[in-house]
Amino acid sequence: MSRVTFHALAPALVFDLLVTSEVGAGQFGRVALFYLLVAASAGLMARVAAVPLRLDRRALAAFLLVVVCSNTGNYALPVTLLAFGREALAHASVYFVASASFSYTGGVLLAASGRHSWPHALLGVVRVPAVWAAVAAGLALGLGVEAPAAVMTPVSMMSDAALPMMILVLGMQLERAKRPDRPGVVATAVFVSLVLTPLAAIGLARLVGLEGPAFQAGVLQASMPTAVITTILALEFDALPDFVTSVVFTSTLLSPLTVTVLIAFLRNA
């Protein structure tokens, strides 16, 4: 099921999101830039936090993966709609597209780098179907070509199945989850994801000029727990899946506490 999701459903999701997006180019670029700055700051904070933990190469790759890749889809989008309405949801969708695109490029690179050299890991990215789906969507948008219904109908159906399948794979992994060998490493990853990254996101959102619903949606998206897709990437590239699942489970379990406080703050910001 993990392989079906990785090789078939996820590419359909990425392609469908990109070609059906109705957000303007300027708005898309600003939110995408915000996402890149958030991801870079999260990665930097994770790298610094990992120094005293003395992680080996494989563990460090998994640690960076769970901190940088957050659940901006099936968790964040409904929460954004509930808390701030449809206008904020449009901005959140742009953030999600940028995040999903990175998960299947940079996320794959991080997962693969734990066992392979960087050049070999880059080759692994090239073999990821979702990357080519993003390229195809970019070409279609750039050339102004509209995909025919015979293509979009099955793609849309597969896209709709992607998030539920990711949740199902996560559930199967959680059922087999064990106590992590180093719970302190899990706690550190969760703290960086749920506390430090949201604080950094507030400043970065102001820096790039996000205001109103865009500010609310962007900061909320940046404050989500670890993405479900990291479990699938960890399984696909053998990047400590037990550790990754532990972080996904723990961060998701604790996130209502941090997200509730953040929503209260953003309503008055």
N, C-alpha and C positions, 0 to 999 in steps of 0.2 A: 504493500500500500504506500509505503514511503517512496518507492521508486516511481510508482504511477503518478504520485503527486509531484515529484521533482521533475520528471521528464515529460509529463503531458499536461497536467492541470495548471501548474504554476506558470508555464509559458503562456497559456491561454489567458490567465488572469492578468499578466503584465501587458500583453497585447491589447486586451479589451479595455483596460484602464486608460492606456495611452491614447488609443484612437477615438475613444468616446469622451475624452475630457473636453469641457467647454470653457475652461478658465483661460483668460487672455494671456498673451505671451509675457507681458510685463509682470503681471501678478504671479504667473507661474515661475518666472525667473527669480523673483524676490523670495518666494517661499522655498524654492529649491536651494537658493544660496543659503538661506537660514538653516535648512536641513544639513547641508554640507558642513557648515560651521559647527552645528550641534554635534554631528557625528565625529568631526575632527577633535573637538574639545573633549567629548566622552572618551575617545580613544587615547588622547593624551593623559587624561586623568586616570584612566585604567592602567596605562603603562607605568605611571608614577606609583600608583597604589600597589602594583605588582612587584615593585623592587624589593620591599622587605619580605615578601612572601616566598622569594627564591623559587620561582616556578621554572620548570624545564620548558623546552621549546614547544612541545605539544600542549602542555597545560597553559602556557602563556597565550597560544593561539586561541584556545577555547575560552580563556578569560576575556580576551579582547572581543571575541565574537559575541559573547552574551551581554557585554556592556554596550557595544556599539549598535547592535541590532535590537530595536524595541518593537513592541506589538502595536503598530500604528494602523492596523486594519480592523480585524474582527472585534477587537476590544475598543480601540480608540474612537473609531468612527461613530458607533452607536452612542458612546458617552458624550462625544462632542455635540451630536444632534440633541441629545437629552438636555445637556447643560446650557448650550448657547444657540441652538436653532440652526436652520438651513443655511443661512449666510455663512456662518462659521464652518459648517460642514463642507462647503465648497473649497475653502482654504485647506481644511484638513485633508480633503481628497488629494490635493496637489502634494501635500507633505507625504501622504501615503504612497503616491506614485514614485516620488523621489526615493523614499525609504525602501520600497519594494525593489526598485531598480538597483539600489546599492546592495541590498541583501543578496541578489543573484549575481553580483559582480564582486564587490569588495568583501561581502560575507563569504562567498565561495573561496576567494583568495585567502582570507584568514583561516577558514576551516582546512583548506588544503595545505597551507604552509606549515602546519604542525608536523607533518610527516615528509614533506617534500621541500626542495629548494624553491626559491622565489620564481625562477624561470619555469620550473616544472609546474608550480602552482598557477602561474599565468596561463600555461597551456590548459590547465584544468578549467579555468574560467571560459576559455574559448569553446570548450566542449559542453558548456551548460546551455540547454535549449532556451531558457528564459532570456539569456543574453541576446540570442538571435531573434527572439520575439520582440525585444526592445528595439533592435536594429531595424527590423521589418516595420514596426510601428513608426519609427522615426522617418524612414524613407517614405512611407505612405503619407504621413503628415507633411513632410517637406515638399513632396511632389504634388500634393493636393489630390491624391488618388483615394477614392472611397472604396473600401473593401465590399465586394458583392455580398448579398444576403446569404448566398450559398456558403460563404466562408464565415461570416459573422454569426450566423445562427448557431452552428456547432461550437464556435469559439466562445460565444456568450454562455452557452450551456455548461461547457467545461470550466469557464471562469467562475460561474456560480457554485460549482462543486468544489473549488479549490480550498476555500477557507474552512468549510465543514470537514473536509478530509484532513486538513492540517490539524484541526482540533481532535479528530479521531486518532490520528497518529500520536499526538501528544498524550491523549488519554491512555493509549496502550503502553507508551513509554512510562507514564506515571505509575501505572499498575505494577510495572516491574522495577520501579525506582527503589534504590537502596540508600541507606544512610551514607552521605559522602565521606570519603576518607579524610578530607580536610574541611570541616564545616566552617572554619574561619575564612577560607578562600571564598566559599559560597556567600557568606555574610558580607564580605568586602565587596564582591561583585554586585550584590543587591543594594548595598548602601550607595555605591557610585551611581547605579542606575536610577534609583528612586529618590535620592536626596541631592547629590552633587550635580547631576546632569540637569534637573529642573532649575536649580539655582543659576547655572551657567546659561540655560536657555532664556531666562528672563532678561539678562543683560544682552545676549546676542540678538534677541527679538527687537530690543530698543535700538541696537546698533544698526540693523539693516532697515529700520523704519517701519516695522509692522505696527499697526494700530487697530483698535477696535476688535471686530470679530477675527481678523487675521492674527492679531496678537494673542487673543484667547485660544484660538485653535492651534496655533503654532506651539505655544508653550505647553498646552495640554498634550499634544501629540509627542512632544519631546520628553514627557514625564511618564511614559507608559512602561510597564514591566517588559522583561525580555521577550522577544518575538518567538512565536511558536515555530517559525521556519528554522530557527537555530537548532531545534531538535532534529529536524529532517536533514539539515546540512551536517550535523554531527554524526548522524547515522551513515550518511552517504560517504563522508570522508574520514570516518573513524576518529573524530575529534573529541574524545572523552564524552561520549553521549550520556553517561550516568551523571557526570558533573553538570553538563549543560541542562539536562532535565531537572536536576535539583535546583538550579538557579531559576529556570522558567517557573517551576512550581512555587518556590519560595517568594519570588518577586511578584507573581500573580496573586498569591495569597495575601501578601502585605499591601499590595497597591491600593486597595480601597481606602486605607488609612491615609496615605499620602495624597492620592488623587482628590479625595474629598476636601482636604485642607487647601489644596491648590485651586480647586474650583471656587471655593469661598473667596480666596485671594483675587482670582481673576475677575470675579463678578464685580469687585470693587476697585479694580485697577484702572 
